Amino acid sequence: MLPKISRGHGLLVPVIPVIKERSNVMLRFRSVIGAVTIISPAHSTEWCRGKGKTSMMRVSRLSERISRIEQLLAENLMSDQIPVPGDSPQSFEANTTASSSPSNTQLPDSSSVRVHFAGKELGVISLLTGTPFLFPEGQEWIKARTGQPLAVDKLCPERAPWDKERGQTFNTVLMNINTNTCNPYELPDWRTVQVYFQAYKNSKVMRRVFPVIDPDLFEETIKTAYSQSPSTFRYGQASARVCVIAFLTFVSRLPDVKHFVSTTTTTAPIDHDLLATKAQFFMPQVLQESASLDAAQAITILTLFELSSGNMRATNYYAAVAARLIFMLGGNLSSSQAVSTDTCSQQKHSQLRNLFWICYTIDKDLALRTGQPPTITDENCDLTLPPGYLDRAFLDVEDQEAPWYGPVFPFDLRLSIIKARAHRELYSVSSLQKSDAELLKSIRELDDALEEWRLSVPPKWRPTVSFSSEASDPNMGMHTVMLRLNYHLCMTIIHQASGRCKAWMQGQSGMMDGVSSSMALSVEASRSSLCYLEAAEHVVVDGVFWTLIFYPMSALLTIFCSILQNPLDPYSREDLGRLNVATVMIERIFLRKLPATELVHFKLVADFIVELKRLAECAIDKAWAEQRAASH
């Protein structure tokens, strides 16, 4: 059966039904690894009896697909063994008995997590982060599957092309400050701060998503910051000053705030790089002061700013300092555990908890994006959700006229808790020691937790397990885009861990059913991410390139590896179509109002996708050529 082309965008869509609610693949996976009891295909067929002719046909097609995958595994993976760095190149073709050797259980040299896909150890960090630092063996695998040399400068750069390096910008700003004999400690114009402060207070949407300050308490922060001349400091004033600078740096980039300011007042443009650099001048003084709410707010806001700017290195540093400050102030404990009953103290602690949850969500994302261990450990935190959170989490977040019920944060807090579990149980250093059975058990439990979360979401906002380009979501908005992308990300990272199972190399037929189905779910979730982002193009606001680019790029890498692993699979041609349209889609979404200084970064992303597409096409052509040659 041939794939069908959607006229609207040229994206290849399979004619066979997409994976539906708790899809056949999911049910097969869950039945195979339930309680880590491995069953045979015959038992799987028995389980499906009585489900109707349509269900049997779908399961039959799925079984045929898994059989093809397993046949390829038997032909290709049984003879492929990827050694750890330092082994000789010849060992790449070593037999599978080497899989249990001590060298293969050696821990990484750094804190980075190693990349596995279908039994192949490709590099460090993780495919889901989009940081393609491939081992030589990973490069050899790609070369073997495609028959083509890699454009190393495009596919294996010194850093991910969507990880911005701001060091050069910082040096330029620093030189301008020195040249102009500008006082680096000078605060922004007071009237400008007041304009953006008022705009932030008026924007209920931004206050719900980014509760970075308490408006009442921030009045005192502004008063403290501007109470003395720039050349003098009172102890504790550095934190207030950098808090004001950080606040203006970040909120002046928020869409609703910018729109309000541009339509109601006339203010000079904000130089974000200059303000971010000035904030860094205050850091030595801030770190010498006692921990305070102003300091915690300032560094949390700077963390958000650097993350939204694509500066992952600075984000990492700021996030760690912010977390430490919040712990020092007791923000990791719930309000019910606060000792003071003073109203002002309770108000400050409530804001500290807001900062804690912002830092918690960022910390869990960073662990997955960078491969570094999380700074915040769940064991040391009270993860009781904010009062009333579940009641307001799925109200119409983007309704400016709705009453103020409290913050909802950038991501659903419960999804962040699941991300923390996923990293701890699947990607931490200790989790690398798990057996296949233990790993699949963790995957099953996390999958259950994710499904429990999904079913708890009201139907109006509930993500579907799979999303095709022919589906629709009448409630699309930026908040639902982030919700959907994070759900599919969680599905991907949970099931992608099955690529580490030794069953890929050892050919354990019963175990392979569960492992293959789990990997198929990971790839399907990546497809859904791309389809949903394309469908939601009209609601994506300008200026979110660095915030969103991580999601499609990680999905593209997963799909790319799936094509290389299974080039003869019918889905591979469809997935190649997704790679074909990815550059155009990303250009349409992200190039709108992208500053000229950012264009060079976008070109790196585009070049990376083009190289993925070239290699994937070569892999498919090579596989079909070999099959034709073998049949003659």
C-alpha positions as CSV (number, residue, x, y, z in Angstrom):
1,M,0.0,0.0,0.0
2,L,1.5,3.3,-1.1
3,P,1.8,6.3,1.2
4,K,-0.5,9.2,0.6
5,I,0.7,12.8,0.1
6,S,-1.1,15.6,1.9
7,R,-1.5,18.5,-0.5
8,G,-1.2,21.2,2.1
9,H,2.5,20.6,2.8
10,G,3.7,17.6,0.9
11,L,4.3,15.6,4.0
12,L,4.0,11.8,3.4
13,V,1.2,10.3,5.5
14,P,0.7,6.5,5.8
15,V,-2.6,5.2,4.5
16,I,-2.8,2.7,7.3
17,P,-4.4,4.1,10.5
18,V,-2.1,6.1,12.8
19,I,-1.4,4.7,16.2
20,K,-4.6,5.5,18.2
21,E,-5.4,6.0,21.8
22,R,-3.3,3.4,23.7
23,S,-2.2,2.1,20.3
24,N,-1.7,-1.4,19.1
25,V,2.0,-0.9,19.5
26,M,1.5,0.3,23.0
27,L,-0.8,-2.6,23.9
28,R,1.7,-5.1,22.4
29,F,4.5,-3.5,24.3
30,R,2.6,-3.5,27.6
31,S,1.5,-7.1,27.1
32,V,5.0,-8.2,26.3
33,I,6.8,-6.7,29.2
34,G,4.0,-6.6,31.8
35,A,5.6,-7.4,35.1
36,V,8.7,-8.2,33.0
37,T,7.1,-11.5,31.9
38,I,8.3,-12.2,28.4
39,I,5.7,-13.9,26.2
40,S,6.0,-15.4,22.7
41,P,4.3,-14.1,19.6
42,A,1.9,-17.0,19.9
43,H,0.8,-15.7,23.3
44,S,0.5,-12.3,21.8
45,T,-1.9,-13.6,19.1
46,E,-3.9,-15.4,21.8
47,W,-4.2,-12.1,23.7
48,C,-5.7,-10.4,20.7
49,R,-8.5,-13.0,20.1
50,G,-12.0,-11.6,20.4
51,K,-10.9,-8.1,19.6
52,G,-12.6,-8.1,16.2
53,K,-11.5,-8.5,12.7
54,T,-10.3,-4.9,12.3
55,S,-8.1,-5.2,15.4
56,M,-6.7,-8.5,14.2
57,M,-5.8,-6.9,10.8
58,R,-4.0,-4.1,12.6
59,V,-2.1,-6.4,14.9
60,S,-1.3,-8.6,11.8
61,R,0.2,-5.6,10.0
62,L,2.1,-4.6,13.1
63,S,3.4,-8.1,13.6
64,E,4.6,-8.1,10.0
65,R,6.4,-4.8,10.6
66,I,8.0,-6.1,13.8
67,S,9.0,-9.3,12.0
68,R,10.8,-7.2,9.4
69,I,12.6,-5.2,12.1
70,E,13.6,-8.4,13.8
71,Q,14.8,-10.0,10.5
72,L,17.0,-6.9,9.9
73,L,18.3,-7.2,13.5
74,A,19.1,-10.8,12.9
75,E,21.0,-10.0,9.7
76,N,22.7,-6.9,10.8
77,L,22.9,-6.5,14.5
78,M,24.1,-10.0,15.4
79,S,27.4,-9.3,13.7
80,D,27.7,-5.6,14.7
81,Q,29.4,-4.8,18.0
82,I,30.3,-1.2,18.9
83,P,33.2,-0.9,21.4
84,V,33.7,1.8,23.8
85,P,36.3,4.5,22.9
86,G,39.8,3.2,22.9
87,D,39.1,-0.1,21.3
88,S,40.7,-0.8,17.9
89,P,38.7,-0.1,14.8
90,Q,38.7,-3.8,13.9
91,S,36.6,-4.6,17.0
92,F,33.7,-2.8,15.3
93,E,33.0,-6.0,13.4
94,A,33.6,-8.3,16.5
95,N,31.1,-11.0,17.2
96,T,28.3,-10.6,19.7
97,T,30.1,-12.6,22.4
98,A,32.0,-9.4,23.2
99,S,28.9,-7.7,24.4
100,S,29.4,-9.1,27.9
101,S,33.1,-8.1,28.1
102,P,34.2,-5.7,30.8
103,S,35.0,-3.0,28.3
104,N,31.4,-2.7,27.4
105,T,30.3,-2.0,30.9
106,Q,32.8,0.7,31.5
107,L,31.3,3.9,32.6
108,P,31.6,7.1,30.6
109,D,34.6,9.3,31.1
110,S,32.4,12.3,31.9
111,S,29.0,12.7,33.4
112,S,27.5,12.5,30.0
113,V,25.0,9.7,29.2
114,R,25.9,7.4,26.3
115,V,23.7,7.3,23.2
116,H,22.1,4.0,22.3
117,F,19.8,3.2,19.4
118,A,18.7,-0.4,18.7
119,G,21.7,-1.8,20.4
120,K,24.2,0.6,18.8
121,E,26.3,2.8,21.1
122,L,26.6,5.9,18.9
123,G,28.1,8.6,21.1
124,V,27.6,10.7,24.3
125,I,24.8,12.8,25.7
126,S,21.6,11.6,24.2
127,L,19.8,11.6,20.9
128,L,16.8,13.2,22.6
129,T,19.0,16.3,23.5
130,G,20.0,16.9,19.9
131,T,23.7,17.0,20.8
132,P,25.3,14.7,18.2
133,F,28.8,14.1,19.6
134,L,29.3,10.8,17.9
135,F,32.0,8.3,18.8
136,P,34.1,7.1,15.9
137,E,32.2,3.9,16.1
138,G,28.9,5.7,15.7
139,Q,30.3,7.5,12.7
140,E,31.4,4.2,11.3
141,W,27.9,2.8,11.8
142,I,26.4,5.7,9.9
143,K,29.0,5.3,7.1
144,A,28.3,1.5,6.9
145,R,24.5,2.0,6.6
146,T,24.8,4.9,4.1
147,G,27.9,4.1,2.1
148,Q,28.8,7.8,2.4
149,P,31.4,9.7,4.3
150,L,30.0,12.1,6.9
151,A,30.2,15.9,6.6
152,V,31.8,16.0,10.0
153,D,31.6,19.8,10.2
154,K,27.8,19.6,9.8
155,L,26.9,16.5,11.6
156,C,29.4,16.4,14.4
157,P,30.2,20.1,15.3
158,E,32.0,21.1,18.5
159,R,28.6,21.9,19.9
160,A,25.1,21.4,18.8
161,P,24.1,23.9,16.1
162,W,21.2,25.0,18.2
163,D,23.4,25.7,21.3
164,K,24.3,29.3,21.0
165,E,27.7,30.6,22.0
166,R,27.3,34.0,23.6
167,G,31.0,34.4,24.6
168,Q,31.7,36.5,21.5
169,T,28.7,38.7,22.1
170,F,29.8,39.2,25.7
171,N,33.3,40.2,24.7
172,T,31.9,42.7,22.1
173,V,29.6,44.3,24.7
174,L,32.4,44.4,27.2
175,M,34.6,46.2,24.7
176,N,31.9,48.7,24.1
177,I,31.4,49.4,27.8
178,N,35.2,50.0,28.2
179,T,35.4,52.1,25.0
180,N,32.5,54.3,26.0
181,T,33.7,54.6,29.6
182,C,30.2,53.5,30.5
183,N,29.6,52.6,34.1
184,P,28.8,48.9,34.0
185,Y,26.9,49.2,37.3
186,E,24.5,51.9,36.1
187,L,20.9,50.9,36.4
188,P,18.4,51.1,33.5
189,D,16.3,54.3,33.3
190,W,13.8,54.1,36.2
191,R,10.8,55.1,34.0
192,T,11.6,52.3,31.5
193,V,11.6,49.8,34.4
194,Q,8.3,51.1,35.6
195,V,6.8,50.8,32.1
196,Y,7.7,47.2,31.7
197,F,6.8,46.4,35.3
198,Q,3.3,47.7,34.7
199,A,3.1,45.8,31.4
200,Y,4.0,42.6,33.2
201,K,1.4,43.2,36.0
202,N,-1.2,43.8,33.3
203,S,-0.3,40.6,31.4
204,K,-2.1,37.8,33.3
205,V,-0.9,35.3,30.7
206,M,2.8,36.0,31.3
207,R,2.3,36.2,35.1
208,R,0.6,32.7,34.9
209,V,3.4,31.2,32.8
210,F,6.4,33.0,34.3
211,P,5.7,34.0,37.9
212,V,9.3,35.3,38.3
213,I,8.3,38.1,40.8
214,D,5.6,38.9,43.3
215,P,4.4,42.4,42.1
216,D,3.9,43.6,45.6
217,L,7.3,42.6,46.9
218,F,9.0,43.8,43.7
219,E,8.0,47.4,44.5
220,E,10.3,47.2,47.5
221,T,13.1,45.7,45.3
222,I,12.9,48.6,42.9
223,K,13.0,51.1,45.8
224,T,16.1,49.4,47.3
225,A,17.9,49.2,43.9
226,Y,17.4,52.9,43.1
227,S,17.9,54.2,46.7
228,Q,21.6,55.1,46.3
229,S,23.9,56.3,43.6
230,P,25.4,53.8,41.2
231,S,28.9,54.4,42.6
232,T,28.0,53.3,46.1
233,F,26.7,50.0,47.5
234,R,24.8,49.2,50.7
235,Y,25.1,45.6,51.8
236,G,22.3,43.7,50.1
237,Q,21.7,46.3,47.4
238,A,23.6,44.3,44.7
239,S,21.0,41.6,44.7
240,A,18.2,44.2,44.4
241,R,20.0,45.9,41.5
242,V,20.7,42.7,39.5
243,C,17.1,41.6,40.1
244,V,15.8,44.8,38.5
245,I,18.3,44.4,35.5
246,A,17.4,40.7,35.1
247,F,13.7,41.4,35.3
248,L,13.9,44.1,32.5
249,T,16.2,41.8,30.4
250,F,13.7,38.9,30.4
251,V,10.2,40.4,30.5
252,S,11.0,42.9,27.7
253,R,11.2,39.8,25.4
254,L,7.9,38.4,26.4
255,P,5.3,38.7,23.5
256,D,2.4,40.1,25.5
257,V,4.6,42.5,27.4
258,K,6.3,43.8,24.3
259,H,2.9,44.3,22.6
260,F,1.5,46.2,25.5
261,V,4.5,48.5,25.7
262,S,4.7,49.1,22.0
263,T,1.0,50.0,21.8
264,T,0.7,52.2,24.9
265,T,4.0,54.0,25.3
266,T,7.1,55.2,23.5
267,T,10.3,53.7,25.0
268,A,13.8,53.1,23.6
269,P,14.5,49.6,22.4
270,I,16.0,47.3,25.0
271,D,19.6,46.1,24.4
272,H,19.2,42.6,25.9
273,D,22.9,41.6,25.5
274,L,24.0,44.8,27.2
275,L,21.7,44.2,30.1
276,A,22.7,40.6,30.4
277,T,26.3,41.6,30.5
278,K,25.7,44.2,33.1
279,A,24.0,41.6,35.2
280,Q,27.2,39.6,35.2
281,F,29.1,42.5,36.6
282,F,27.0,42.3,39.8
283,M,27.4,38.6,40.3
284,P,30.6,38.7,42.5
285,Q,28.8,41.1,44.9
286,V,25.6,39.0,44.9
287,L,27.5,35.9,45.7
288,Q,29.1,37.6,48.7
289,E,25.8,38.7,50.1
290,S,23.5,36.6,52.3
291,A,21.0,34.5,50.4
292,S,17.8,36.6,49.7
293,L,14.7,36.5,47.7
294,D,16.0,39.2,45.4
295,A,19.1,37.2,44.7
296,A,17.1,34.0,44.0
297,Q,14.7,35.9,41.7
298,A,17.5,37.6,39.9
299,I,19.4,34.4,39.0
300,T,16.3,32.4,38.3
301,I,15.3,35.1,35.8
302,L,18.7,35.1,34.2
303,T,18.5,31.4,33.9
304,L,15.2,31.8,32.0
305,F,16.8,34.5,29.8
306,E,19.8,32.5,28.9
307,L,17.7,29.4,28.2
308,S,15.4,31.3,25.9
309,S,18.5,32.8,24.2
310,G,20.0,29.3,23.5
311,N,23.0,29.9,25.8
312,M,23.1,26.4,27.4
313,R,26.4,26.9,29.1
314,A,25.3,30.1,31.0
315,T,22.0,28.4,31.6
316,N,23.7,25.5,33.3
317,Y,25.7,27.8,35.6
318,Y,22.9,30.1,36.6
319,A,20.5,27.2,37.2
320,A,22.9,25.6,39.6
321,V,23.4,28.8,41.6
322,A,19.6,29.6,41.6
323,A,18.8,26.1,42.9
324,R,21.4,26.5,45.7
325,L,20.0,29.8,46.8
326,I,16.5,28.5,46.8
327,F,17.6,25.6,49.0
328,M,19.4,27.9,51.4
329,L,16.2,29.9,51.7
330,G,14.0,26.9,52.2
331,G,12.1,27.1,48.9
332,N,12.4,23.3,48.5
333,L,9.9,22.9,51.4
334,S,6.2,23.5,51.1
335,S,4.4,26.4,52.6
336,S,2.9,24.1,55.3
337,Q,6.4,23.5,56.5
338,A,7.3,27.2,56.8
339,V,8.0,28.1,60.4
340,S,6.9,31.8,60.3
341,T,3.3,32.8,60.4
342,D,4.0,36.4,59.6
343,T,2.0,37.5,56.5
344,C,5.0,39.1,54.7
345,S,7.1,36.0,55.4
346,Q,4.4,33.7,54.0
347,Q,4.2,35.9,50.9
348,K,7.9,35.7,50.4
349,H,7.9,31.9,50.9
350,S,5.1,31.5,48.4
351,Q,7.2,33.4,45.9
352,L,10.2,31.2,46.8
353,R,8.0,28.2,45.9
354,N,7.2,29.7,42.6
355,L,10.9,30.1,41.9
356,F,11.5,26.6,43.1
357,W,9.1,25.1,40.6
358,I,10.5,27.2,37.8
359,C,14.0,26.0,38.6
360,Y,12.8,22.4,39.0
361,T,11.3,22.4,35.5
362,I,14.4,23.9,34.0
363,D,16.7,21.6,35.9
364,K,14.9,18.5,34.6
365,D,14.9,19.8,31.0
366,L,18.6,20.6,31.3
367,A,19.5,17.1,32.5
368,L,17.9,15.7,29.3
369,R,19.2,18.3,27.0
370,T,22.8,18.3,28.2
371,G,23.3,14.8,29.7
372,Q,24.5,16.5,32.9
373,P,23.0,15.1,36.2
374,P,20.3,17.3,37.7
375,T,21.2,19.8,40.4
376,I,17.9,19.3,42.2
377,T,17.3,15.9,43.7
378,D,13.7,14.9,44.4
379,E,14.7,13.2,47.6
380,N,15.5,16.6,49.1
381,C,12.3,18.4,48.0
382,D,8.7,18.5,49.0
383,L,7.0,18.0,45.6
384,T,3.6,18.9,46.9
385,L,1.9,20.8,44.1
386,P,1.0,24.5,44.8
387,P,-2.4,25.0,46.4
388,G,-5.2,24.9,43.8
389,Y,-2.7,24.0,41.0
390,L,-4.7,21.1,39.5
391,D,-7.9,23.2,39.5
392,R,-6.3,26.0,37.4
393,A,-3.7,24.1,35.4
394,F,-6.0,23.5,32.4
395,L,-8.1,26.6,32.5
396,D,-7.7,28.8,29.4
397,V,-4.2,30.0,30.2
398,E,-4.1,32.4,27.3
399,D,-7.3,34.1,28.2
400,Q,-6.3,37.6,29.2
401,E,-9.7,38.4,30.6
402,A,-9.8,35.4,32.9
403,P,-9.5,36.1,36.7
404,W,-6.1,35.6,38.3
405,Y,-6.1,32.2,40.0
406,G,-2.3,31.7,40.3
407,P,0.6,30.5,38.3
408,V,0.6,27.5,36.0
409,F,4.3,27.6,35.0
410,P,5.9,27.0,31.6
411,F,5.4,23.2,31.7
412,D,3.0,21.0,33.6
413,L,4.7,20.3,36.9
414,R,3.7,16.7,36.9
415,L,5.4,16.2,33.6
416,S,8.6,17.6,35.0
417,I,8.3,15.1,37.9
418,I,8.0,12.3,35.3
419,K,11.1,13.7,33.5
420,A,13.0,13.5,36.8
421,R,12.0,9.9,37.2
422,A,12.9,9.1,33.7
423,H,16.4,10.5,34.0
424,R,17.0,8.8,37.4
425,E,15.7,5.4,36.3
426,L,16.8,5.3,32.7
427,Y,19.7,7.7,32.1
428,S,21.6,8.2,35.3
429,V,25.0,6.5,35.8
430,S,23.5,4.0,38.2
431,S,20.7,3.0,35.8
432,L,23.4,1.9,33.3
433,Q,23.9,-1.1,35.4
434,K,20.4,-2.4,35.0
435,S,19.7,-5.7,33.3
436,D,17.3,-5.8,30.3
437,A,14.5,-7.0,32.6
438,E,15.1,-4.2,35.1
439,L,15.3,-1.7,32.3
440,L,12.0,-2.8,30.7
441,K,10.3,-2.8,34.1
442,S,11.3,0.8,34.6
443,I,10.1,1.7,31.1
444,R,6.8,0.0,31.8
445,E,6.3,1.8,35.1
446,L,7.2,5.2,33.6
447,D,4.9,4.5,30.7
448,D,2.1,3.8,33.1
449,A,2.8,7.1,35.0
450,L,2.8,9.1,31.8
451,E,-0.5,7.5,30.7
452,E,-2.0,8.2,34.1
453,W,-1.0,11.9,33.7
454,R,-2.5,12.0,30.2
455,L,-5.8,10.6,31.3
456,S,-5.9,13.1,34.1
457,V,-5.8,16.0,31.6
458,P,-9.4,17.3,30.8
459,P,-10.5,16.0,27.3
460,K,-10.4,19.5,25.8
461,W,-6.6,19.7,26.4
462,R,-5.7,16.0,26.5
463,P,-2.8,15.0,24.1
464,T,-3.5,12.0,21.9
465,V,-1.0,9.2,22.0
466,S,-0.2,9.9,18.3
467,F,-0.8,12.9,16.1
468,S,-1.0,12.9,12.3
469,S,-1.0,15.8,10.0
470,E,-4.6,15.0,9.1
471,A,-5.7,15.4,12.7
472,S,-6.8,18.7,14.2
473,D,-6.7,20.4,17.6
474,P,-9.2,23.2,17.9
475,N,-7.7,24.5,21.2
476,M,-4.2,25.1,19.9
477,G,-2.2,27.9,21.6
478,M,1.4,28.3,22.7
479,H,0.6,26.6,26.1
480,T,-1.0,23.6,24.4
481,V,2.0,23.5,22.0
482,M,4.4,23.2,24.9
483,L,2.1,20.7,26.6
484,R,1.9,18.5,23.5
485,L,5.7,18.7,22.7
486,N,6.6,17.8,26.2
487,Y,4.3,14.9,26.3
488,H,5.7,13.4,23.1
489,L,9.2,14.2,24.5
490,C,8.5,12.2,27.6
491,M,7.2,9.3,25.5
492,T,10.3,9.4,23.4
493,I,12.8,9.5,26.2
494,I,11.0,6.7,28.1
495,H,10.9,4.3,25.2
496,Q,14.1,5.3,23.6
497,A,16.0,3.8,26.6
498,S,15.0,0.3,25.2
499,G,17.8,0.9,22.6
500,R,20.3,0.1,25.4
501,C,18.9,-3.5,25.9
502,K,21.4,-6.2,25.2
503,A,18.6,-8.2,23.5
504,W,19.3,-6.2,20.3
505,M,22.7,-7.9,20.1
506,Q,21.9,-11.3,21.7
507,G,18.8,-12.0,19.6
508,Q,16.5,-13.0,22.4
509,S,13.3,-13.5,20.5
510,G,10.8,-13.2,23.4
511,M,12.6,-10.1,24.8
512,M,12.8,-8.6,21.3
513,D,9.0,-8.3,21.0
514,G,8.9,-5.8,23.9
515,V,12.1,-4.0,22.9
516,S,11.0,-3.6,19.3
517,S,7.6,-2.3,20.3
518,S,9.1,0.1,22.8
519,M,11.5,1.5,20.2
520,A,8.6,1.9,17.7
521,L,6.7,4.0,20.2
522,S,9.7,6.2,20.6
523,V,9.9,6.8,16.9
524,E,6.2,7.4,16.6
525,A,6.3,10.0,19.4
526,S,9.0,11.8,17.4
527,R,6.9,11.7,14.3
528,S,4.0,13.2,16.3
529,S,6.1,16.0,17.5
530,L,7.0,17.1,14.0
531,C,3.4,16.7,12.8
532,Y,2.0,18.7,15.7
533,L,4.5,21.5,15.4
534,E,3.7,21.9,11.7
535,A,-0.1,21.9,12.4
536,A,0.4,24.5,15.1
537,E,2.5,26.9,13.0
538,H,-0.2,29.6,13.0
539,V,-0.1,29.9,16.9
540,V,3.6,29.8,17.4
541,V,4.6,33.3,18.5
542,D,7.7,35.1,17.1
543,G,11.0,35.0,18.8
544,V,10.8,31.4,20.3
545,F,13.5,29.9,18.1
546,W,15.8,28.9,20.9
547,T,12.9,27.8,23.1
548,L,11.3,25.4,20.6
549,I,14.1,24.3,18.3
550,F,15.2,21.6,20.7
551,Y,12.0,19.6,20.2
552,P,11.9,19.2,16.4
553,M,15.7,18.6,16.3
554,S,15.6,15.8,18.8
555,A,12.7,14.2,16.9
556,L,14.5,14.4,13.6
557,L,17.5,12.7,15.1
558,T,15.4,9.8,16.4
559,I,13.7,9.4,13.0
560,F,17.1,9.6,11.3
561,C,18.4,6.7,13.3
562,S,15.2,4.8,12.7
563,I,15.7,5.1,9.0
564,L,19.3,4.0,9.2
565,Q,18.3,1.0,11.4
566,N,15.4,-0.1,9.2
567,P,15.9,1.4,5.7
568,L,13.7,-1.2,4.0
569,D,10.7,-0.6,6.3
570,P,7.7,1.0,4.5
571,Y,7.7,3.8,7.1
572,S,11.3,4.8,6.1
573,R,10.2,6.5,2.9
574,E,7.5,8.4,4.8
575,D,10.1,9.4,7.4
576,L,12.4,10.6,4.6
577,G,9.5,12.8,3.5
578,R,9.4,14.3,7.0
579,L,13.1,15.1,6.8
580,N,12.5,16.6,3.3
581,V,10.0,19.1,4.6
582,A,11.6,19.7,8.0
583,T,13.9,22.5,6.8
584,V,11.0,24.4,5.1
585,M,8.7,23.9,8.1
586,I,11.3,25.1,10.6
587,E,12.2,28.1,8.3
588,R,8.5,29.1,8.1
589,I,8.0,28.9,11.9
590,F,11.3,30.3,13.2
591,L,12.6,32.8,10.6
592,R,9.7,35.2,11.3
593,K,11.3,38.3,12.8
594,L,14.5,36.4,13.7
595,P,17.2,39.1,14.3
596,A,20.0,39.2,11.7
597,T,22.5,38.2,14.3
598,E,20.6,34.9,14.7
599,L,20.5,34.0,11.0
600,V,24.0,32.4,11.2
601,H,22.7,30.0,13.9
602,F,19.7,29.1,11.9
603,K,21.9,28.2,8.9
604,L,23.8,25.7,11.1
605,V,20.5,24.1,12.0
606,A,19.4,24.0,8.3
607,D,22.8,22.5,7.2
608,F,22.4,19.9,9.9
609,I,19.0,18.8,8.7
610,V,20.1,18.7,5.1
611,E,23.0,16.4,6.0
612,L,20.6,14.1,7.9
613,K,18.3,14.0,4.9
614,R,21.2,13.2,2.5
615,L,22.5,10.4,4.7
616,A,19.0,8.9,5.3
617,E,18.3,8.9,1.5
618,C,21.6,7.2,0.8
619,A,20.8,4.5,3.5
620,I,17.5,3.7,1.8
621,D,19.0,3.7,-1.7
622,K,21.9,1.5,-0.6
623,A,19.6,-1.0,1.2
624,W,17.3,-1.4,-1.8
625,A,20.2,-1.7,-4.2
626,E,21.7,-4.5,-2.1
627,Q,18.3,-6.3,-1.9
628,R,17.9,-6.1,-5.7
629,A,21.5,-7.4,-6.2
630,A,20.8,-10.3,-3.8
631,S,17.6,-11.3,-5.6
632,H,19.4,-11.7,-9.0
